Every structure is written in C-alpha cells, then in structure tokens.
C-alpha cells in the first residue's frame, strides 16, 4: 500500500515505509490483529455488517479459494510461490498457515494445524504470558494476556475457564471475566500468515510445537 501524500510504499507485514520520501524515517504503523474466519461466524457476532458485492464488474473473481473460479484458487491449492522470498526456512512448509505473535524482540509462530489439535495454548512470548485460542468451527485464532493464569476451553463457544474456575469470554478487545469483578485481559496482536511470509520478516521466530 502507498500513501497519497508522499507516494511512499509501506510494507504491510511490518507497518513501515520502505520506498519513497518516508523510507528510513523511523515511522511505523501500529499493527492490528488479523484473523481469518467464516462469514457465518462474523455475521452472528456483527449482524449489521455491510459486505462488498461479489459482482464488481471486473474480471477478477474474489471468491473463496476453494472455488476453482476464484482469482487465487490456483495459488492457494498449490505449494508453489509466485515470488521467491529472500529468506526461507524448511522448519515448516512455505505455505503452512501460522498465527504469529510478536512481543518486543521475541516472536512465536503457532501452526494453525497445531492450534486446531489443542484449541488453547498457555505460553510465554518474550516477557509476556499469553493464551492463544483457536475455534475449529469458525477457524478463528485469537491471543490475550493471561497474567500468570492457566486457561482451558470453557463450556461454550468463545469461553475459557482459568485454573481457579472463573469463566472468561473472548472478545475483540479483550478476555472478559464473568465473575462480577469486571476484570479484562487485554488482547494481544496476532497475525495469521503463510509461514514463508512470517519468517521473512521475523526470522528469529520460534515455532510452537504441540506437546
């Protein structure tokens, strides 16, 4: 993406301007959580959502990648890369989907396949205790601060139980306690990406391995 004021090109993976007037300026955009989920899941939580019509009068078909008519169907169904990365790692397949969390100079990549098998991961990234959650039905991954607590999957969708038995509900901004205390654990920025893209910009990243 580029800004119209200076025509500087910004790297979306890091939020930094890399070409143009603002390159090497020290500017960096705040990263926001990036997730993939199903339309059904999103619409249930945000029923007033407007959605871009599929028919935009263009040749490109922005359909689900599983649809053979989709613009990126061949790309998502193949192990091939359109553009070779300048850094590679064979610890995971290039196009393995990972959920990445970066805290300061520390980073961890959580393979989506591994998250699907456990659904809740209590971990530490750098100086921060985090809990990473995954809902196999909606394919939605999220991460929150946990402040020393240990979480397990709760009785309902989007619910967690901590080690003292308190019920917590996952939200877009934080993990909310349902014990009347009003406690909220802040959401931690996580980005879902192909492994090759995450590794190219965070080669120091660790990989979560399910025990």
C-alpha positions in Angstrom: 0.0 0.0 0.0 1.1 3.6 -0.5 0.1 6.9 1.0 -1.3 9.6 -1.4 0.5 12.5 0.3 4.1 11.3 -0.4 3.6 8.2 -2.6 5.7 6.2 -0.1 5.3 2.4 -0.3 4.5 0.8 3.0 5.3 -2.8 4.0 2.1 -4.2 5.4 3.9 -7.0 7.3 5.7 -4.5 9.5 3.8 -1.2 9.1 7.0 0.6 7.9 7.5 2.8 4.8 10.2 1.1 2.7 10.3 3.1 -0.6 9.8 6.8 -1.2 10.0 10.0 0.8 9.2 8.4 4.2 11.6 5.4 3.8 14.1 5.2 6.7 12.1 7.9 8.6 11.6 5.7 11.7 7.8 5.8 11.2 5.9 2.6 12.0 2.1 2.0 12.0 0.6 0.2 14.9 -0.2 -3.4 14.0 -3.8 -4.6 14.5 -5.0 -8.2 14.9 -5.5 -10.1 11.6 -7.6 -13.2 11.5 -9.5 -15.4 9.1 -12.9 -16.6 10.0 -16.1 -17.8 8.3 -18.8 -15.4 7.1 -21.4 -17.3 9.3 -19.3 -16.6 12.4 -18.7 -13.0 11.6 -22.4 -12.3 10.8 -23.5 -13.9 14.0 -21.3 -11.5 16.0 -21.8 -8.5 13.7 -25.3 -8.8 12.2 -25.4 -5.2 10.9 -22.3 -5.7 8.7 -22.3 -4.4 5.1 -20.4 -6.6 2.7 -18.9 -5.8 -0.7 -20.9 -7.3 -3.6 -19.2 -10.2 -5.4 -20.1 -8.7 -8.8 -17.9 -5.6 -9.2 -17.9 -5.5 -13.0 -14.3 -6.8 -13.0 -12.9 -9.9 -14.5 -11.4 -10.9 -11.1 -13.5 -13.4 -9.2 -12.8 -12.8 -5.5 -14.5 -16.0 -4.3 -13.4 -18.5 -1.6 -10.0 -20.0 -2.7 -11.7 -23.5 -2.7 -13.8 -22.3 -5.6 -12.0 -23.2 -8.8 -13.3 -19.9 -10.3 -11.7 -17.8 -7.6 -8.9 -15.4 -8.5 -6.4 -17.1 -6.2 -7.7 -20.7 -6.4 -4.5 -22.0 -8.1 -2.3 -20.2 -5.7 -3.9 -21.5 -2.5 -4.2 -25.0 -3.9 -0.6 -25.2 -4.9 2.7 -25.3 -2.9 4.3 -23.0 -5.4 5.2 -19.4 -4.6 4.6 -16.6 -7.1 7.6 -14.6 -5.8 10.6 -16.3 -4.2 11.3 -15.0 -0.6 14.7 -13.7 0.2 14.8 -15.7 3.4 13.5 -19.3 3.7 13.1 -21.9 6.4 12.4 -25.6 6.0 11.1 -26.0 9.5 7.6 -25.7 8.1 6.2 -25.9 4.6 6.4 -22.5 2.9 2.6 -22.1 2.7 1.7 -23.6 6.1 -0.7 -21.3 7.8 0.6 -19.9 11.1 -0.7 -17.5 13.7 2.1 -15.2 14.7 2.6 -13.3 17.9 5.5 -10.8 18.4 6.3 -9.1 21.7 9.3 -6.8 21.6 12.2 -8.7 20.1 10.5 -12.1 20.7 8.2 -13.9 18.3 6.4 -17.2 18.1 4.6 -18.8 15.2 1.7 -21.2 16.1 0.9 -23.5 13.2 -2.9 -23.5 12.6 -2.9 -27.3 12.3 -1.3 -27.5 15.8 -3.8 -25.0 17.2 -6.7 -27.0 15.8 -5.5 -30.0 17.7 -5.3 -28.3 21.2 -7.5 -25.2 20.8 -6.0 -23.4 23.9 -2.3 -22.8 24.4 -0.8 -21.2 27.5 2.5 -19.8 26.5 5.1 -17.0 27.1 6.3 -14.8 24.3 9.3 -12.7 25.4 8.3 -11.0 28.7 4.5 -11.6 28.3 2.3 -14.5 29.4 -0.2 -15.1 26.6 -3.0 -17.5 25.9 -3.7 -18.4 22.3 -7.1 -19.8 21.3 -8.5 -21.5 18.2 -12.1 -22.3 17.3 -12.0 -25.2 14.7 -15.6 -24.4 13.5 -15.0 -20.7 12.7 -11.2 -21.1 12.1 -10.7 -18.0 14.3 -7.5 -17.6 16.3 -7.0 -15.0 19.0 -4.4 -14.2 21.7 -4.7 -12.4 25.0 -2.6 -11.6 28.0 -3.1 -14.2 30.8 -1.1 -12.6 33.7 0.0 -16.0 35.1 -3.3 -17.8 34.8 -3.7 -21.1 33.1 -6.7 -21.5 30.8 -8.7 -24.4 29.4 -11.6 -24.5 26.9 -14.9 -23.5 28.6 -18.3 -25.0 28.2 -19.4 -22.8 25.3 -18.1 -21.3 22.1 -15.6 -18.5 22.8 -15.5 -19.3 26.5 -12.5 -20.2 28.7 -12.0 -21.4 32.3 -9.0 -20.4 34.3 -7.3 -22.5 36.9 -9.4 -21.1 39.7 -12.7 -21.9 37.9 -13.6 -18.4 36.7 -15.3 -18.2 33.3 -13.9 -15.8 30.7 -15.4 -14.8 27.4 -13.4 -14.0 24.3 -14.0 -10.6 22.8 -12.4 -8.5 20.1 -10.8 -6.1 22.6 -10.1 -8.5 25.5 -10.9 -11.5 27.5 -13.7 -10.6 30.0 -14.2 -12.3 33.3 -17.8 -13.4 34.2 -17.4 -13.5 37.9 -18.7 -9.9 38.5 -15.2 -8.5 39.0 -15.2 -6.6 35.7 -11.6 -7.9 35.0 -10.5 -7.8 31.4 -7.3 -9.3 30.0 -6.0 -7.3 27.0 -6.0 -8.7 23.5 -2.5 -9.3 22.1 -1.9 -8.6 18.4 -1.7 -11.7 16.4 -1.4 -12.1 12.6 -2.4 -15.1 10.5 0.0 -15.6 7.6 1.8 -18.1 5.5 4.9 -19.4 7.2 7.2 -18.0 4.5 5.8 -14.5 4.9 6.0 -14.6 8.7 9.6 -16.0 8.7 10.8 -13.5 6.1 10.2 -10.6 8.4 10.7 -12.4 11.7 13.5 -15.0 11.2 14.1 -15.1 14.9 10.7 -16.5 15.5 10.2 -19.7 17.5 7.7 -22.3 16.4 5.1 -23.7 18.8 5.2 -27.5 18.9 2.2 -29.2 20.5 3.2 -31.5 23.3 
